[in-house]
Amino acid sequence: MSNALKEQLLKAGLADAKKLKAVKKAKHQEKVQAGKNKAVVNEASVLAEQTRQQQVARDRELNQQKQAELQKKAIAAQVRQLINNNTIKAQGDVAYNFTDGKLVKRIYVNNKLHDELSRGLLAIAKQDEQYALVPAAVAEKIQQRQSDSIIVLNVKQQQVNEDDPYADYQIPDDLMW
């Protein structure tokens, strides 16, 4: 307490000089003990530390989100570059039908490209609402990075099941739907 307040309390008879000395001594002992233990408990500093910890956690989370977004952009750029560098021109008069989600799409290719698409040597990749033909090896690289960019990649079936009752009936290569 300030000296003026102490004097006013003493004059009004609301406080006793012995009690004021005892309170002053107790406060002094608390300060001395806190100094020895180096543990001054101050609520403001505790609250400040808690808010700082919360800010650090929030900053860390935001940083992780930014890193994830940058990673997505980098992967998208890699996929775009793979598609642009390995695109095969699709020209011809033979229609190759494929599905993109729920829609049936059509791309016109020549007989050679149609055969390679059906055998799994070529794939159809989607980039910005455009479709491009890419080699199967490149399509696998793209699929590892961003699987939704590859629309059609036919898998080669090399094993024929011996118990298959339709093994004698081969599907013709020129079957189109």
SEZATOR-380917 format. One line per 8 residues: number of its first residue (from 1); their letters; for each residue x, y, z of N, C-alpha, C. Coordinates in steps of 0.02 Angstrom, whole numbers. Example, Ala and Ser with C-alpha at 12.3 -4.5 7.8 and 13.67 -1.06 7.14 Angstrom:
2
1> AS> 660,-284,390,615,-225,390,660,-165,390; 642,-112,354,684,-53,357,645,2,394;
//
This chain:
177
1> MSNALKEQ> 42,-59,0,0,0,0,44,62,0; 15,114,-26,53,177,-27,52,209,43; 100,252,54,106,284,120,45,328,136; 19,362,87,-38,407,98,-99,366,120; -110,309,88,-166,266,106,-157,238,176; -96,219,192,-83,193,260,-99,245,313; -76,305,300,-88,358,349,-163,372,357; -199,372,302,-271,384,306,-306,329,345;
9> LLKAGLAD> -286,267,334,-317,211,370,-301,215,445; -239,233,461,-221,240,532,-260,297,565; -267,354,531,-303,411,560,-377,394,570; -405,356,522,-476,340,527,-488,285,578; -436,251,599,-442,199,649,-463,132,618; -459,127,552,-478,66,518,-422,15,516; -362,37,528,-305,-9,526,-262,1,588; -226,-51,606,-182,-49,664,-110,-48,638;
17> AKKLKAVK> -66,-12,670,4,-7,648,37,-75,649; 21,-116,698,51,-183,703,29,-226,644; -36,-221,625,-60,-262,569,-28,-240,504; -19,-174,495,14,-149,434,85,-174,429; 121,-173,486,190,-198,487,191,-273,471; 143,-310,497,141,-382,486,128,-397,411; 83,-359,382,67,-368,310,128,-351,269; 161,-296,286,221,-275,249,276,-327,255;
25> KAKHQEKV> 284,-355,315,336,-405,326,320,-469,286; 255,-489,286,235,-549,249,248,-540,174; 232,-482,147,245,-469,76,319,-471,61; 358,-442,106,431,-442,96,458,-513,98; 434,-555,143,457,-624,147,438,-663,84; 377,-650,57,356,-683,-5,403,-665,-62; 422,-602,-67,468,-580,-120,536,-614,-113; 560,-617,-50,625,-648,-37,623,-722,-56;
33> QAGKNKAV> 570,-757,-35,564,-828,-51,557,-839,-126; 520,-798,-159,513,-804,-231,579,-793,-266; 618,-746,-241,684,-733,-270,731,-792,-260; 727,-824,-202,769,-883,-189,749,-941,-233; 684,-952,-241,661,-1008,-281,660,-992,-356; 669,-930,-372,668,-907,-442,602,-925,-475; 550,-925,-439,484,-943,-466,434,-889,-447; 438,-834,-481,391,-781,-469,329,-798,-510;
41> VNEASVLA> 275,-810,-476,214,-828,-510,176,-764,-524; 174,-748,-587,138,-689,-608,86,-711,-659; 24,-697,-645,-30,-721,-689,-24,-691,-758; -3,-630,-762,3,-598,-828,56,-633,-871; 111,-650,-840,164,-685,-878,142,-755,-898; 103,-788,-855,78,-855,-871,30,-851,-930; -15,-802,-928,-62,-793,-983,-26,-774,-1048; 25,-732,-1041,64,-713,-1100,99,-773,-1130;
49> EQTRQQQV> 125,-816,-1088,159,-877,-1112,109,-924,-1146; 50,-930,-1118,-1,-973,-1148,-21,-946,-1217; -32,-882,-1221,-50,-853,-1286,6,-860,-1336; 68,-855,-1313,125,-864,-1359,127,-935,-1384; 115,-984,-1340,115,-1055,-1360,59,-1068,-1410; 0,-1038,-1398,-55,-1047,-1445,-38,-1016,-1513; -6,-959,-1512,14,-926,-1575,65,-968,-1612; 112,-997,-1576,162,-1040,-1608,129,-1101,-1639;
57> ARDRELNQ> 82,-1131,-1604,46,-1190,-1631,6,-1171,-1692; -28,-1115,-1690,-68,-1092,-1747,-22,-1076,-1807; 34,-1044,-1795,81,-1029,-1848,109,-1093,-1879; 123,-1143,-1837,149,-1206,-1862,97,-1240,-1907; 34,-1238,-1886,-19,-1269,-1926,-28,-1233,-1993; -27,-1167,-1991,-32,-1129,-2053,26,-1143,-2100; 85,-1150,-2071,144,-1164,-2111,138,-1233,-2144; 112,-1281,-2107,102,-1348,-2137,51,-1345,-2193;
65> QKQAELQK> -1,-1306,-2185,-51,-1300,-2238,-21,-1267,-2300; 20,-1216,-2290,53,-1183,-2346,101,-1231,-2382; 137,-1271,-2343,183,-1320,-2373,144,-1371,-2413; 87,-1394,-2388,46,-1442,-2425,20,-1412,-2490; -1,-1350,-2488,-24,-1317,-2549,32,-1310,-2600; 91,-1291,-2576,149,-1285,-2621,167,-1353,-2652; 161,-1406,-2612,175,-1473,-2636,125,-1493,-2690; 61,-1476,-2680,10,-1491,-2730,24,-1454,-2795;
73> KAIAAQVR> 43,-1391,-2789,58,-1351,-2849,118,-1379,-2885; 168,-1401,-2848,228,-1430,-2880,211,-1495,-2916; 169,-1536,-2886,149,-1599,-2918,108,-1584,-2981; 63,-1536,-2976,23,-1518,-3035,67,-1492,-3091; 118,-1454,-3074,165,-1429,-3125,204,-1487,-3157; 224,-1535,-3116,260,-1594,-3143,216,-1633,-3190; 153,-1643,-3172,106,-1680,-3214,95,-1643,-3279; 85,-1578,-3274,74,-1537,-3334,134,-1542,-3381;
81> QLINNNTI> 194,-1540,-3353,254,-1545,-3393,261,-1613,-3425; 246,-1666,-3388,249,-1734,-3416,200,-1742,-3474; 140,-1716,-3466,90,-1722,-3519,111,-1681,-3580; 134,-1619,-3569,153,-1576,-3625,213,-1604,-3663; 261,-1632,-3629,321,-1657,-3662,312,-1724,-3697; 261,-1762,-3677,253,-1830,-3704,188,-1841,-3741; 154,-1788,-3761,91,-1795,-3796,102,-1822,-3866; 59,-1869,-3885,60,-1897,-3952,-2,-1869,-3987;
89> KAQGDVAY> 8,-1842,-4048,-48,-1812,-4084,-99,-1865,-4101; -162,-1850,-4086,-217,-1896,-4101,-252,-1872,-4164; -233,-1900,-4221,-265,-1883,-4284,-288,-1947,-4317; -346,-1945,-4346,-372,-2003,-4381,-447,-2000,-4386; -474,-2055,-4411,-546,-2057,-4421,-580,-2113,-4383; -542,-2149,-4342,-570,-2203,-4302,-586,-2175,-4232; -648,-2184,-4211,-669,-2157,-4146,-650,-2206,-4091; -619,-2180,-4039,-604,-2219,-3979,-646,-2190,-3923;
97> NFTDGKLV> -692,-2229,-3897,-737,-2207,-3844,-709,-2226,-3776; -716,-2180,-3728,-694,-2192,-3660,-739,-2153,-3613; -736,-2170,-3549,-777,-2135,-3500,-734,-2090,-3457; -761,-2032,-3445,-729,-1984,-3400,-780,-1969,-3345; -775,-2005,-3291,-825,-2000,-3238,-888,-2034,-3260; -941,-1996,-3268,-1005,-2024,-3292,-1016,-2010,-3365; -973,-1972,-3396,-982,-1953,-3466,-943,-1999,-3512; -971,-2014,-3570,-937,-2052,-3622,-907,-2001,-3670;
105> KRIYVNNK> -843,-2004,-3678,-807,-1957,-3722,-780,-1996,-3782; -762,-1959,-3833,-737,-1989,-3895,-677,-1950,-3919; -627,-1987,-3940,-567,-1957,-3969,-554,-1993,-4035; -536,-1956,-4086,-525,-1986,-4152,-450,-1998,-4162; -435,-2061,-4177,-365,-2083,-4187,-361,-2125,-4250; -300,-2141,-4269,-292,-2187,-4326,-291,-2259,-4300; -288,-2307,-4345,-293,-2378,-4326,-235,-2399,-4280; -175,-2375,-4295,-117,-2394,-4254,-125,-2369,-4182;
113> LHDELSRG> -145,-2306,-4173,-154,-2279,-4106,-212,-2313,-4070; -264,-2331,-4107,-321,-2366,-4077,-298,-2434,-4050; -257,-2469,-4088,-231,-2533,-4067,-187,-2526,-4005; -145,-2475,-4005,-100,-2464,-3948,-139,-2444,-3885; -192,-2406,-3893,-235,-2389,-3837,-268,-2451,-3808; -294,-2494,-3851,-330,-2553,-3827,-282,-2604,-3796; -220,-2605,-3817,-172,-2653,-3789,-136,-2626,-3727; -147,-2563,-3711,-117,-2535,-3650,-49,-2504,-3662;
121> LLAIAKQD> -30,-2491,-3724,34,-2460,-3738,29,-2383,-3735; -32,-2358,-3744,-45,-2287,-3738,-99,-2276,-3685; -102,-2215,-3660,-152,-2197,-3611,-181,-2129,-3629; -238,-2114,-3600,-269,-2049,-3610,-265,-2011,-3544; -235,-1952,-3549,-227,-1909,-3490,-269,-1847,-3500; -293,-1819,-3444,-334,-1759,-3446,-295,-1701,-3416; -294,-1647,-3453,-261,-1587,-3428,-303,-1526,-3448; -329,-1492,-3399,-369,-1432,-3410,-426,-1444,-3460;
129> EQYALVPA> -466,-1495,-3448,-524,-1512,-3490,-504,-1533,-3561; -441,-1547,-3573,-417,-1572,-3637,-390,-1642,-3627; -395,-1684,-3678,-372,-1752,-3674,-310,-1760,-3718; -261,-1797,-3693,-199,-1806,-3730,-179,-1880,-3726; -149,-1904,-3780,-122,-1972,-3781,-50,-1970,-3757; -33,-2013,-3710,35,-2018,-3683,55,-2091,-3680; 120,-2106,-3685,142,-2175,-3678,125,-2203,-3609; 119,-2269,-3604,98,-2302,-3542,149,-2290,-3486;
137> AVAEKIQQ> 214,-2289,-3502,264,-2278,-3450,256,-2208,-3419; 243,-2159,-3461,232,-2091,-3436,168,-2088,-3396; 116,-2124,-3419,52,-2125,-3384,60,-2154,-3314; 102,-2203,-3307,114,-2232,-3240,148,-2182,-3194; 195,-2143,-3222,227,-2091,-3182,176,-2037,-3161; 133,-2020,-3207,82,-1970,-3192,34,-1997,-3139; 16,-2061,-3146,-31,-2091,-3099,-2,-2094,-3029; 63,-2102,-3023,95,-2103,-2957,89,-2034,-2924;
145> RQSDSIIV> 93,-1981,-2964,91,-1914,-2937,20,-1889,-2927; -23,-1900,-2978,-90,-1873,-2977,-135,-1921,-3015; -167,-1966,-2979,-203,-2021,-3011,-264,-1998,-3049; -294,-1942,-3032,-354,-1921,-3067,-340,-1891,-3136; -277,-1881,-3154,-260,-1854,-3219,-262,-1907,-3274; -255,-1970,-3256,-256,-2024,-3305,-328,-2050,-3310; -356,-2045,-3370,-425,-2065,-3382,-427,-2138,-3405; -385,-2156,-3453,-385,-2224,-3480,-314,-2250,-3480;
153> LNVKQQQV> -305,-2307,-3447,-242,-2344,-3450,-260,-2417,-3446; -264,-2448,-3504,-283,-2519,-3506,-225,-2561,-3481; -241,-2609,-3438,-191,-2653,-3409,-184,-2714,-3454; -122,-2731,-3466,-109,-2790,-3507,-124,-2852,-3466; -163,-2897,-3495,-177,-2961,-3462,-133,-3013,-3494; -85,-3037,-3456,-38,-3084,-3485,-54,-3156,-3466; -87,-3167,-3412,-103,-3235,-3390,-174,-3252,-3410; -182,-3313,-3435,-248,-3339,-3451,-263,-3393,-3401;
161> NEDDPYAD> -320,-3388,-3369,-340,-3436,-3319,-353,-3504,-3353; -323,-3556,-3328,-330,-3622,-3359,-400,-3650,-3349; -435,-3631,-3297,-502,-3656,-3284,-556,-3614,-3318; -537,-3566,-3357,-585,-3522,-3389,-621,-3560,-3444; -688,-3565,-3440,-725,-3602,-3491,-727,-3565,-3558; -711,-3500,-3558,-712,-3461,-3619,-642,-3448,-3647; -594,-3486,-3625,-525,-3476,-3648,-519,-3487,-3722; -558,-3530,-3751,-554,-3544,-3823,-584,-3488,-3864;
169> YQIPDDLM> -624,-3446,-3834,-658,-3392,-3870,-621,-3326,-3856; -576,-3308,-3900,-538,-3247,-3891,-578,-3186,-3915; -569,-3131,-3882,-602,-3069,-3901,-563,-3039,-3959; -597,-3022,-4013,-560,-2994,-4071,-530,-2926,-4054; -473,-2911,-4085,-438,-2849,-4072,-474,-2789,-4100; -513,-2799,-4152,-546,-2742,-4184,-615,-2729,-4156; -632,-2758,-4099,-697,-2746,-4069,-701,-2675,-4042; -751,-2639,-4065,-759,-2569,-4044,-828,-2561,-4013;
177> W> -836,-2518,-3966,-900,-2507,-3934,-923,-2437,-3945;
//
